[in-house]
Every structure is written in structure tokens, then in C-alpha cells.
């Protein structure tokens, strides 16, 4: 029917559920990195995943906003 609208809604809903499902594990990684910040000087693998999760969440938010604005521009 209105493919762009369904694409926008699907992207937002699926992305939201993915972010919520990963939230607990990222909180645990941040807590682990804070506890072991002295011993993790050379090992930044735990913090890299958290940074990439934040970057992904930001990109998801920006794309979601763009799709909503674009949908309003086309359909309203």
C-alpha cells in the first residue's frame, strides 16, 4: 500500500526492539569496564563494542527521524 510508511514503521519498531534487547548486555559491559579500568589498559575490546553500540543507536535514530520526516513530506 504505502511502502515508505511501512518501511519507516518497520525500521523504527525492529530497531527499537534490537536496542532494548541489547541494553542489558551493554550495561554489564560498561560496569565491567568501570570495575576493571586499571587492568584493562591494553584490552579495549570490551569498550569498543559499547562504542559501536552507541554509534549504531545514533545512526538508527537519525535514519528513523529522516524516514518520519520524509513520510510526512510525501504523504501529507
PAPAGU-587975 format. One record per atom (N, C-alpha, C): residue number from 1; residue in one letter; atom name; x, y, z. Coordinates in steps of 0.1 Angstrom, whole numbers, plus 5000, padded with zeros to 4 digits. Atoms other than C-alpha are relative to their C-alpha. Last residue first. Example, Ala and Ser with C-alpha at 12.3 -4.5 7.8 and 13.67 -1.06 7.14 Angstrom:
(2, S, N, (4991, 4989, 5000))
(2, S, CA, (5137, 4989, 5071))
(2, S, C, (4992, 5011, 5008))
(1, A, N, (5009, 4988, 5000))
(1, A, CA, (5123, 4955, 5078))
(1, A, C, (5009, 5012, 5000))
END
This chain:
(76, X, N, (5008, 4989, 4994))
(76, X, CA, (5008, 5149, 5040))
(76, X, C, (4999, 5012, 4991))
(75, X, N, (5014, 5003, 4998))
(75, X, CA, (5020, 5117, 5024))
(75, X, C, (4991, 5010, 5005))
(74, X, N, (5007, 5007, 5011))
(74, X, CA, (5053, 5126, 5008))
(74, X, C, (4985, 4999, 5002))
(73, X, N, (4998, 4992, 5012))
(73, X, CA, (5067, 5152, 5032))
(73, X, C, (4992, 4994, 4989))
(72, X, N, (5009, 4988, 4999))
(72, X, CA, (5053, 5134, 5063))
(72, X, C, (5000, 5008, 4987))
(71, X, N, (5014, 5005, 5001))
(71, X, CA, (5070, 5102, 5051))
(71, X, C, (4990, 5011, 5001))
(70, X, N, (5002, 5003, 5014))
(70, X, CA, (5103, 5120, 5045))
(70, X, C, (4985, 4995, 4998))
(69, X, N, (5002, 4987, 5007))
(69, X, CA, (5101, 5135, 5080))
(69, X, C, (4997, 4998, 4986))
(68, X, N, (5012, 4993, 4996))
(68, X, CA, (5095, 5101, 5095))
(68, X, C, (4998, 5013, 4993))
(67, X, N, (5011, 5007, 5006))
(67, X, CA, (5122, 5084, 5074))
(67, X, C, (4987, 5006, 5004))
(66, X, N, (5000, 4997, 5015))
(66, X, CA, (5148, 5111, 5083))
(66, X, C, (4988, 4993, 4994))
(65, X, N, (5005, 4986, 5002))
(65, X, CA, (5140, 5108, 5120))
(65, X, C, (4998, 5004, 4986))
(64, X, N, (5014, 5000, 4997))
(64, X, CA, (5144, 5070, 5118))
(64, X, C, (4994, 5014, 4999))
(63, X, N, (5007, 5006, 5012))
(63, X, CA, (5177, 5074, 5099))
(63, X, C, (4985, 4999, 5003))
(62, X, N, (4999, 4990, 5011))
(62, X, CA, (5190, 5097, 5127))
(62, X, C, (4992, 4995, 4988))
(61, X, N, (5008, 4989, 4996))
(61, X, CA, (5179, 5074, 5155))
(61, X, C, (4999, 5010, 4989))
(60, X, N, (5014, 5005, 5000))
(60, X, CA, (5194, 5043, 5139))
(60, X, C, (4990, 5012, 5002))
(59, X, N, (5004, 5001, 5014))
(59, X, CA, (5226, 5062, 5133))
(59, X, C, (4986, 4996, 4998))
(58, X, N, (5001, 4986, 5005))
(58, X, CA, (5227, 5072, 5170))
(58, X, C, (4996, 5000, 4985))
(57, X, N, (5013, 4995, 4995))
(57, X, CA, (5219, 5036, 5181))
(57, X, C, (4998, 5015, 4995))
(56, X, N, (5012, 5006, 5007))
(56, X, CA, (5246, 5023, 5159))
(56, X, C, (4987, 5005, 5004))
(55, X, N, (5000, 4994, 5014))
(55, X, CA, (5272, 5048, 5172))
(55, X, C, (4988, 4994, 4992))
(54, X, N, (5005, 4987, 4999))
(54, X, CA, (5262, 5038, 5208))
(54, X, C, (5000, 5007, 4986))
(53, X, N, (5014, 5001, 4997))
(53, X, CA, (5265, 5001, 5200))
(53, X, C, (4994, 5014, 5001))
(52, X, N, (5007, 5003, 5013))
(52, X, CA, (5299, 5008, 5183))
(52, X, C, (4985, 4998, 5002))
(51, X, N, (4999, 4988, 5008))
(51, X, CA, (5311, 5025, 5215))
(51, X, C, (4993, 4997, 4987))
(50, X, N, (5009, 4990, 4994))
(50, X, CA, (5299, 4996, 5237))
(50, X, C, (5000, 5013, 4991))
(49, X, N, (5014, 5004, 5003))
(49, X, CA, (5316, 4971, 5214))
(49, X, C, (4990, 5010, 5005))
(48, X, N, (5002, 4997, 5014))
(48, X, CA, (5349, 4991, 5216))
(48, X, C, (4985, 4995, 4996))
(47, X, N, (5005, 4986, 5002))
(47, X, CA, (5347, 4992, 5254))
(47, X, C, (4997, 5003, 4985))
(46, X, N, (5013, 4999, 4993))
(46, X, CA, (5350, 4954, 5258))
(46, X, C, (4994, 5014, 4997))
(45, X, N, (5010, 5006, 5008))
(45, X, CA, (5378, 4951, 5232))
(45, X, C, (4986, 5001, 5006))
(44, X, N, (5011, 4991, 5002))
(44, X, CA, (5399, 4977, 5248))
(44, X, C, (4989, 4994, 4992))
(43, X, N, (5011, 5008, 5005))
(43, X, CA, (5425, 4954, 5264))
(43, X, C, (4987, 5009, 4998))
(42, X, N, (4997, 5005, 5014))
(42, X, CA, (5458, 4972, 5268))
(42, X, C, (4988, 4993, 4994))
(41, X, N, (4993, 4990, 5008))
(41, X, CA, (5447, 4994, 5298))
(41, X, C, (5003, 4995, 4986))
(40, X, N, (5004, 5001, 5014))
(40, X, CA, (5421, 4969, 5310))
(40, X, C, (5007, 5010, 4992))
(39, X, N, (4994, 5012, 5007))
(39, X, CA, (5437, 4962, 5344))
(39, X, C, (4996, 4999, 4986))
(38, X, N, (4986, 5000, 4998))
(38, X, CA, (5431, 4997, 5358))
(38, X, C, (5006, 4988, 4993))
(37, X, N, (4994, 4990, 5008))
(37, X, CA, (5396, 5001, 5344))
(37, X, C, (5015, 5000, 5001))
(36, X, N, (4987, 5004, 5004))
(36, X, CA, (5384, 4968, 5358))
(36, X, C, (5008, 5010, 4992))
(35, X, N, (4994, 5007, 4989))
(35, X, CA, (5353, 4979, 5377))
(35, X, C, (5015, 4997, 4997))
(34, X, N, (4998, 4990, 4989))
(34, X, CA, (5344, 5006, 5351))
(34, X, C, (5007, 4993, 5012))
(33, X, N, (4989, 4992, 5004))
(33, X, CA, (5349, 4981, 5322))
(33, X, C, (5003, 5010, 5011))
(32, X, N, (4987, 5008, 5000))
(32, X, CA, (5328, 4955, 5339))
(32, X, C, (5012, 5009, 4997))
(31, X, N, (4997, 5002, 4986))
(31, X, CA, (5300, 4981, 5346))
(31, X, C, (5013, 4992, 5001))
(30, X, N, (4995, 4987, 4994))
(30, X, CA, (5302, 4992, 5310))
(30, X, C, (5003, 4998, 5014))
(29, X, N, (4986, 4997, 5006))
(29, X, CA, (5300, 4956, 5297))
(29, X, C, (5005, 5013, 5006))
(28, X, N, (4991, 5009, 4993))
(28, X, CA, (5270, 4949, 5320))
(28, X, C, (5014, 5002, 4995))
(27, X, N, (4998, 4995, 4987))
(27, X, CA, (5252, 4980, 5307))
(27, X, C, (5010, 4991, 5008))
(26, X, N, (4991, 4988, 5001))
(26, X, CA, (5259, 4968, 5272))
(26, X, C, (5002, 5006, 5013))
(25, X, N, (4987, 5004, 5001))
(25, X, CA, (5244, 4934, 5280))
(25, X, C, (5010, 5011, 4999))
(24, X, N, (4995, 5006, 4988))
(24, X, CA, (5213, 4949, 5294))
(24, X, C, (5015, 4995, 4999))
(23, X, N, (4997, 4990, 4990))
(23, X, CA, (5207, 4973, 5265))
(23, X, C, (5006, 4993, 5013))
(22, X, N, (4986, 4999, 4998))
(22, X, CA, (5210, 4947, 5237))
(22, X, C, (5004, 5009, 5012))
(21, X, N, (4995, 5013, 4997))
(21, X, CA, (5173, 4937, 5238))
(21, X, C, (5015, 5000, 5003))
(20, X, N, (5005, 5004, 4987))
(20, X, CA, (5162, 4973, 5240))
(20, X, C, (5006, 4986, 5004))
(19, X, N, (4993, 4992, 4990))
(19, X, CA, (5183, 4983, 5210))
(19, X, C, (4996, 4996, 5014))
(18, X, N, (4986, 5004, 5000))
(18, X, CA, (5170, 4954, 5189))
(18, X, C, (5008, 5008, 5011))
(17, X, N, (5000, 5013, 4993))
(17, X, CA, (5134, 4961, 5199))
(17, X, C, (5015, 4995, 5001))
(16, X, N, (5003, 4997, 4986))
(16, X, CA, (5138, 4998, 5189))
(16, X, C, (5001, 4987, 5008))
(15, X, N, (4988, 4994, 4994))
(15, X, CA, (5155, 4988, 5156))
(15, X, C, (4998, 5003, 5015))
(14, X, N, (4990, 5010, 4999))
(14, X, CA, (5126, 4965, 5147))
(14, X, C, (5013, 5005, 5007))
(13, X, N, (5004, 5010, 4990))
(13, X, CA, (5100, 4991, 5156))
(13, X, C, (5011, 4989, 5001))
(12, X, N, (5000, 4994, 4986))
(12, X, CA, (5117, 5020, 5138))
(12, X, C, (4997, 4990, 5010))
(11, X, N, (4986, 4996, 4997))
(11, X, CA, (5126, 5001, 5106))
(11, X, C, (5001, 5005, 5015))
(10, X, N, (4993, 5012, 4998))
(10, X, CA, (5091, 4986, 5104))
(10, X, C, (5014, 5002, 5005))
(9, X, N, (5005, 5006, 4988))
(9, X, CA, (5074, 5019, 5108))
(9, X, C, (5008, 4987, 5004))
(8, X, N, (4997, 4991, 4989))
(8, X, CA, (5096, 5036, 5082))
(8, X, C, (4996, 4994, 5013))
(7, X, N, (4986, 5001, 4998))
(7, X, CA, (5093, 5007, 5057))
(7, X, C, (5005, 5008, 5012))
(6, X, N, (4997, 5013, 4994))
(6, X, CA, (5056, 5006, 5062))
(6, X, C, (5014, 4997, 5003))
(5, X, N, (5005, 4999, 4987))
(5, X, CA, (5053, 5043, 5055))
(5, X, C, (5002, 4987, 5008))
(4, X, N, (4991, 4992, 4992))
(4, X, CA, (5076, 5041, 5025))
(4, X, C, (4995, 5000, 5015))
(3, X, N, (4988, 5007, 4997))
(3, X, CA, (5056, 5012, 5011))
(3, X, C, (5009, 5008, 5009))
(2, X, N, (4991, 4989, 4999))
(2, X, CA, (5022, 5028, 5012))
(2, X, C, (5013, 4995, 5005))
(1, X, N, (5008, 4988, 5000))
(1, X, CA, (5000, 5000, 5000))
(1, X, C, (5009, 5012, 5000))
END
